[in-house]
Each structure stands twice: as C-alpha cells, then as structure tokens.
C-alpha cells in the first residue's frame, strides 16, 4: 500500500541524520545504490524535473512519499550537488561498486607480470581521474591543461609505485606479500591523483559559508582539509578488499578443485571485491561529514587576509565556524 503525502518532505535536506556515522552510512548506502547506474538518462532527468516541481508545490496529484524519496535518491545519485548537472555515469559514486570491482579484481588477479601491472594501473588511474573530476567541488573550475597534467602525474606515480614495489618485493618478499603490490600503488596514486585533479581548489580556495549558507570567502585551508579527508576515505574504501582478499586467495588457490578451473580465478576475485565494496563504499564516504566545518581561528592563523575580509564583511561578527562541501 502506497503512503500518500501527509507532511511535505524537504527534498533539499537528507533523509538521515548526517551528524552521526550511522546516519551518514545509511545516507550513502541509499545514494550510492549501484542499481541506479543502469537507469537511462531520461529517467534521471525526469526525477530532477519532479524534484524541481515538488519544490514549487506543483507535483502531480496523488504523489506518494515513496515516489518523492525515490526521486530524491535518483537525483542525489546522479546530479552534482554544486551545479545540479547530470554527472558522467562512470564518475558517479553509485558506479564505484561495479567499476571498482572490475578494475580491482583485474589488478589482484593479474599482478604477476610487469605488462599486466602497467595495464591495470593505467586503467585504474583513468577511472580514478574521471571519479575525482566528477566529484570535485565544482565552484573551482579546472582547465584542460591542468587535467592533463594531473592525469599524467597520477598515472605515472601509480606505475612507479607498482613497478617499484613489484621489482623490490619479487626478490625479497614472500608470494603473499607480492599480492599487496596493487594496494601500494593505489594508495600512492590516490595521494597524488586527487590533489592534482582538484589543484585549483588548493590554489584558489573553495567557497566557505556561515551557518545560514551565506558565502563569506574562499579558503585554501578548507580545500586542503576537504581533499585530505577524501584521500583518506578512498584509501580506506579500497583497503579491505585489497588487503584481506590476498590472504583468502592464498588459501583458496591451494584447493585441488580450484586449480582445475583456472579460468575462474579472475571472476571469483572480482565477485569478492564487489562484496567488499558494497559495504566499504558507503562506509568510506561516511567517515567524514559531506558538509565539512572549519574553525575560523584556523583561518585566522593560516589565512589572515581571508579572516580580515570576513571581519569586514560581517562588521566584526566573524562566525566561529565556516562550512563547505568537501567533495567525494
């Protein structure tokens, strides 16, 4: 039985309490549902149009709360929170499970030769570049040249880390530790890829707002804080699958029945990675609040010129904290 609307839902606010980890986990599990990726653009645009109509109180007669919540889900999963533009499907966080499981499964299954390492790290960093650009703070535009430099730098750092670790560990480490080469490369590349893809935020700062949503300036410190949290979250997202799975595979590959079906290796690892990511994508996204806060005392210390601007703009009533979208 459908639930007819009795009280209006604020479509611009999350359904869950984002001040707690549990609330953020439920929110991101809802928002990053991989099933939304297969929906056509027309259906997503219809959801956006419905949300816009609902804001004005012009929704169709007989609209149910379930329909409003589903439209919110599609809107939040596919449209950028800053610009409202439809995101590239490969860059959406809802694509992290299917995209991440295929690429991570490939990296873990084919790690024994240098060409395989190079190929899968190249694919992974190309994917990461799209995700990082799609989920940036869109108020800080990035030029094509900057994107190109960031992409080449991140891919190069990943390859150097992967090949260096492989060459070092292949001679000194046990076979089980050689399986950790992909994770070492992924962690190193994330530390380069994300800051470079979002370098304009660090150079020019990002919009910070007071508790009422009024813009009070652009802060480079806020950008560094937000990007640092995103880097940590992405590494945490990949860690369980890439660190636990090698131990599982070390045991499974010794089973006689598994040795007889060698073709099953890559699909099996890919499926296991998918199981990890179903849980880890919302977990990693929920580690830090999406709307991040920064004490103005920190701004006063590291960006005194911005603090003075804020002081003048607020007639000396500088808020204790400012808020900004950290990206994903």
C-alpha positions in Angstrom: 0.0 0.0 0.0 1.4 3.4 -1.0 1.9 6.1 1.5 0.1 9.3 0.4 1.8 12.5 1.5 0.6 13.8 4.8 3.5 16.2 5.5 5.8 17.7 2.9 9.4 16.3 2.6 12.2 18.8 2.4 14.0 17.5 -0.8 17.0 19.7 -0.2 17.8 18.0 3.1 19.0 14.4 3.6 16.5 11.8 4.9 19.0 10.7 7.6 20.9 12.4 10.4 24.3 13.2 8.9 25.7 14.3 12.2 26.3 10.6 13.1 28.3 8.0 11.3 25.3 5.6 11.3 23.2 8.3 9.6 25.8 9.1 7.0 26.3 5.3 6.3 22.6 4.9 5.7 22.5 8.0 3.5 25.4 6.9 1.3 24.2 3.3 1.1 21.0 4.8 -0.2 22.7 7.3 -2.5 25.4 5.0 -3.9 23.0 2.1 -4.8 24.7 0.6 -7.9 21.3 -0.2 -9.4 20.8 3.5 -10.2 23.7 3.4 -12.7 21.8 1.2 -15.2 18.9 3.7 -15.4 18.7 5.7 -18.6 19.4 9.5 -18.6 15.7 10.2 -19.4 14.6 8.6 -16.2 17.2 10.6 -14.2 16.2 13.8 -15.8 12.5 13.1 -15.1 13.5 12.6 -11.4 15.2 16.0 -11.5 12.2 17.7 -13.1 10.0 16.1 -10.5 12.1 17.4 -7.6 12.1 20.9 -9.1 8.3 20.7 -9.4 7.9 19.4 -5.9 10.0 22.3 -4.5 7.4 24.7 -6.0 4.5 22.6 -4.7 3.5 21.7 -8.3 3.9 17.9 -8.0 1.2 15.6 -9.7 -1.9 14.8 -7.8 -1.7 11.6 -5.8 2.1 11.8 -5.3 3.3 9.5 -2.6 6.1 9.8 -0.1 7.8 6.8 -1.6 7.8 8.5 -5.0 9.3 11.6 -3.6 12.0 9.6 -1.8 12.8 7.6 -4.9 13.2 10.7 -6.9 15.5 12.2 -4.3 17.6 9.0 -4.5 18.0 9.3 -8.2 18.7 13.0 -8.1 21.3 12.6 -5.3 23.0 9.7 -7.0 23.3 11.2 -10.5 23.5 15.0 -10.2 26.3 17.2 -8.9 25.4 18.9 -5.5 27.0 22.2 -6.5 25.9 22.6 -10.2 22.9 20.3 -10.5 24.4 18.9 -13.7 24.0 15.3 -14.7 27.3 13.5 -13.9 29.1 11.2 -16.2 27.9 7.7 -15.2 31.5 6.4 -14.8 32.3 9.1 -12.3 29.2 8.7 -10.0 29.8 7.2 -6.6 27.0 4.8 -7.4 29.4 3.3 -10.1 32.1 2.7 -7.5 30.9 -0.8 -6.8 30.6 -2.2 -10.4 33.5 -0.1 -11.7 35.8 -0.7 -8.7 35.1 -4.4 -8.5 36.0 -5.0 -12.2 39.2 -3.0 -12.0 40.4 -4.1 -8.6 39.6 -7.7 -9.4 41.8 -7.4 -12.5 44.6 -5.8 -10.5 44.5 -8.6 -7.9 44.2 -11.4 -10.4 46.8 -10.2 -12.9 49.7 -8.9 -10.8 52.5 -11.3 -11.6 53.9 -9.7 -14.8 55.1 -6.1 -15.4 52.9 -5.6 -18.5 49.8 -6.7 -16.6 50.7 -4.3 -13.7 51.1 -1.4 -16.1 47.9 -2.1 -18.0 45.7 -2.4 -14.9 47.2 0.6 -13.1 46.7 2.6 -16.3 43.0 1.6 -16.4 42.6 2.2 -12.6 44.1 5.7 -12.7 42.0 6.6 -15.8 38.9 5.6 -13.8 40.1 7.5 -10.7 40.7 10.6 -12.8 37.1 10.5 -14.0 35.8 9.9 -10.5 37.9 12.7 -8.9 36.9 15.2 -11.6 33.2 14.3 -11.4 33.1 14.6 -7.6 35.2 17.8 -7.2 34.0 21.0 -5.7 32.5 22.4 -8.9 32.9 26.0 -7.8 36.6 25.8 -8.6 36.9 25.2 -12.4 39.9 23.3 -13.7 41.5 23.8 -17.2 42.1 21.1 -19.7 45.9 21.6 -19.3 45.6 21.1 -15.5 43.5 18.0 -16.0 46.1 16.6 -18.4 49.0 17.2 -16.1 47.1 15.7 -13.2 46.1 12.6 -15.1 49.7 12.0 -16.4 51.2 12.7 -13.0 48.9 10.4 -11.1 49.2 7.6 -13.7 53.0 7.9 -13.6 53.1 7.8 -9.8 50.9 4.7 -9.8 53.1 2.9 -12.3 56.3 3.9 -10.5 54.9 2.7 -7.2 53.5 -0.6 -8.7 56.6 -1.5 -10.7 59.0 -0.4 -7.9 57.1 -2.5 -5.3 56.9 -5.4 -7.6 60.6 -5.4 -8.5 61.6 -5.0 -4.8 59.1 -7.5 -3.4 59.6 -10.1 -6.1 63.1 -10.6 -4.9 62.7 -10.1 -1.2 59.1 -10.8 -0.2 57.1 -14.0 0.1 54.4 -14.6 -2.5 51.6 -13.5 -0.2 53.2 -10.0 0.2 53.7 -9.7 -3.6 49.9 -9.7 -3.8 49.9 -6.3 -1.9 51.6 -4.5 -4.8 48.3 -3.3 -6.3 47.3 -1.7 -3.0 50.6 0.0 -2.5 50.2 1.5 -6.0 46.6 2.5 -5.4 47.4 4.2 -2.1 50.3 6.1 -3.6 48.4 7.2 -6.6 45.4 8.4 -4.6 47.8 10.7 -2.6 48.8 12.3 -6.0 45.7 11.9 -8.2 43.1 13.5 -6.0 45.1 16.7 -5.0 46.2 17.2 -8.6 42.8 16.7 -10.1 41.5 19.3 -7.6 44.5 21.5 -7.6 42.5 24.7 -8.4 40.7 24.3 -5.0 44.1 24.4 -3.3 45.4 27.3 -5.4 42.4 29.5 -5.4 40.4 28.2 -2.4 36.9 27.0 -2.2 33.7 28.8 -1.1 33.1 28.7 2.6 29.8 29.7 4.1 28.4 30.6 7.5 25.7 28.6 9.3 23.0 30.4 7.3 24.5 29.4 4.0 25.9 32.8 3.1 29.3 32.8 1.3 32.0 34.5 3.3 35.0 33.9 1.2 37.3 31.4 -0.5 39.6 29.3 1.7 42.7 27.3 0.7 42.9 25.7 4.1 39.4 24.4 3.7 40.3 22.9 0.4 43.3 21.1 1.9 41.2 19.8 4.7 38.5 18.5 2.4 40.9 16.9 -0.1 42.9 15.2 2.7 39.7 13.6 4.0 38.7 12.4 0.5 42.2 10.9 0.0 42.0 9.0 3.3 38.4 7.9 2.5 39.4 6.5 -0.9 42.3 4.5 0.6 40.0 3.1 3.3 37.5 2.2 0.6 40.0 0.1 -1.3 41.9 -1.4 1.7 39.7 -4.3 2.9 39.3 -5.9 -0.5 42.9 -5.4 -1.5 44.4 -6.4 1.9 42.1 -9.2 3.0 41.5 -10.8 -0.3 45.2 -11.9 -0.8 45.0 -14.0 2.3 41.8 -15.6 1.2 43.2 -16.3 -2.3 46.4 -17.7 -0.8 44.3 -20.5 0.8 41.7 -20.9 -2.0 44.3 -21.4 -4.7 45.7 -24.4 -2.9 42.4 -26.3 -3.2 42.6 -29.0 -5.9 39.2 -28.2 -7.3 40.2 -24.5 -7.7 43.4 -25.5 -9.6 41.3 -27.4 -12.1 39.3 -24.3 -13.1 41.9 -21.7 -13.6 39.6 -19.5 -15.7 37.5 -19.0 -12.6 40.3 -17.0 -10.8 39.5 -13.5 -12.1 35.7 -13.7 -11.9 35.9 -15.2 -8.4 38.2 -12.4 -7.1 36.1 -9.8 -8.9 32.9 -11.0 -7.2 34.6 -11.0 -3.8 35.9 -7.4 -4.3 32.3 -6.4 -5.2 31.1 -7.9 -1.9 33.7 -5.8 0.0 32.8 -2.6 -1.9 29.1 -2.9 -1.3 29.9 -2.3 2.3 33.0 -0.2 2.0 31.8 2.5 -0.4 29.1 3.9 2.0 31.5 3.2 4.9 34.3 5.3 3.4 32.0 8.1 2.3 30.5 8.2 5.8 33.8 8.6 7.6 33.6 12.4 7.4 30.6 14.7 7.1 29.9 15.8 3.5 29.4 19.4 4.7 32.7 19.9 6.4 33.4 22.6 9.0 36.4 24.7 9.7 37.2 26.9 12.7 37.7 30.5 11.8 40.5 30.6 14.3 42.4 28.2 12.0 41.7 30.6 9.1 42.9 33.5 11.2 46.2 31.6 11.8 46.9 30.4 8.3 44.9 32.8 6.1 44.9 36.1 7.9 44.0 38.1 4.8 40.8 36.0 4.4 40.0 36.5 8.1 40.2 40.2 7.7 37.9 40.1 4.7 35.4 38.1 6.7 35.7 40.5 9.6 34.9 43.5 7.3 32.1 41.6 5.6 30.4 40.7 8.9 31.1 44.0 10.7 33.4 42.2 13.1 30.9 39.4 13.8 33.0 36.6 12.4 31.3 33.2 12.9 33.1 30.6 15.0 32.9 28.1 12.1 32.5 28.1 8.4 31.2 25.3 6.2 32.0 23.9 2.8 31.3 20.9 0.5 34.4 18.6 0.7 33.5 16.6 -2.4 33.6 12.8 -2.5 
